Amino acid sequence: MAARKKRRRRLGGPIARRWFAVGALLLVGLLYYRPLHDYLDARSQRAVRVAAVRQLQKEQASLERRLRRASSLAVLASEARMLGYIRPGEHLFIVKDIPQWRRRQHGARHAASRGHGR
């Protein structure tokens, strides 16, 4: 009977415990893999979204400043004039070829200054 007890101890010995420990570690690793992967993925997505939120907050502040400035009557009138609106009673004049007119004016002044110098 003593020989049988020794064999039982050998079968349940350190090698079997090591394999059991390795198996338990693998099981724990497999069980933790997915939650850990999801956590890291969520963390990286959060960083991207936080950066996007900061950018949007800056844009909102800029738009709010622009809105406050655009709410003044002077700015509204200026913007309306740029769009081609006129006030009641005003006459609209459309001037074309201003650069050509300036060249002619410059040429006429230049020619007049030559004539006076002689």
C-alpha positions in Angstrom: 0.0 0.0 0.0 2.9 2.4 0.6 3.9 2.0 -3.1 0.4 3.0 -4.2 0.4 6.1 -2.1 3.7 7.2 -3.6 2.4 6.8 -7.2 -0.6 8.9 -6.3 1.6 11.6 -5.0 3.7 11.5 -8.2 0.7 11.8 -10.5 -0.6 14.8 -8.6 2.9 16.2 -8.2 4.5 19.4 -9.2 4.2 18.9 -13.0 0.4 18.5 -12.9 0.2 21.7 -10.7 2.4 23.6 -13.2 0.1 22.6 -16.1 -2.9 23.5 -14.0 -1.4 26.9 -13.2 -0.5 27.5 -16.9 -4.0 26.5 -17.9 -5.5 28.8 -15.3 -3.3 31.7 -16.5 -4.3 31.1 -20.1 -8.0 31.1 -19.1 -7.6 34.3 -17.1 -5.8 35.8 -20.0 -8.5 34.8 -22.5 -11.2 36.2 -20.2 -9.4 39.5 -19.7 -8.4 40.0 -23.4 -11.7 41.3 -24.7 -12.5 43.7 -21.9 -8.9 45.0 -21.9 -9.0 45.4 -25.7 -12.4 47.3 -25.5 -11.0 49.5 -22.7 -8.0 50.5 -24.7 -10.1 51.1 -27.9 -12.6 53.2 -25.9 -9.7 55.2 -24.4 -8.3 56.1 -27.8 -11.7 57.0 -29.2 -12.2 59.2 -26.2 -9.0 61.1 -26.8 -10.1 61.7 -30.4 -13.5 62.9 -29.4 -12.1 65.2 -26.7 -9.8 66.8 -29.3 -12.8 67.2 -31.6 -14.9 68.8 -28.8 -12.1 71.3 -28.0 -11.9 72.2 -31.7 -15.7 72.7 -31.8 -15.6 74.8 -28.7 -13.0 77.1 -30.3 -15.1 77.3 -33.4 -18.3 78.1 -31.4 -16.5 80.9 -29.5 -15.3 82.3 -32.8 -18.7 82.2 -34.3 -20.3 83.8 -31.2 -17.8 86.7 -31.4 -18.5 87.0 -35.1 -22.3 87.1 -34.3 -21.9 89.8 -31.7 -19.9 91.9 -34.2 -22.4 91.3 -37.0 -25.3 92.3 -34.8 -24.3 96.0 -34.9 -26.1 98.2 -37.4 -22.9 99.5 -39.0 -21.7 96.0 -39.8 -25.1 94.9 -41.1 -25.2 98.0 -43.3 -21.8 97.2 -44.6 -22.6 93.6 -45.3 -25.8 94.7 -47.1 -23.9 97.1 -49.3 -21.4 94.3 -50.2 -24.4 92.2 -51.3 -25.7 95.1 -53.5 -28.5 96.4 -51.3 -29.1 100.1 -51.2 -31.2 102.3 -48.9 -34.5 103.8 -50.0 -34.0 107.0 -52.0 -30.4 106.1 -53.0 -29.3 105.7 -56.6 -27.2 102.7 -57.6 -24.3 103.4 -59.9 -22.3 100.5 -61.4 -18.8 101.5 -62.3 -16.9 99.2 -64.6 -13.2 99.0 -65.6 -11.8 101.0 -62.7 -8.3 99.7 -63.3 -8.4 100.9 -67.0 -9.7 104.3 -65.8 -6.8 104.6 -63.3 -4.3 103.7 -66.1 -5.7 106.4 -68.3 -5.7 109.0 -65.4 -2.1 108.1 -64.6 -1.1 108.4 -68.3 -2.9 111.8 -68.6 -1.1 113.1 -65.4 2.2 111.8 -66.6 1.7 113.5 -70.0 0.6 116.8 -68.4 3.7 116.8 -66.1 6.0 116.4 -69.2 4.3 119.3 -71.0 4.6 121.7 -68.0 8.3 120.9 -67.6 9.3 122.1 -71.1 
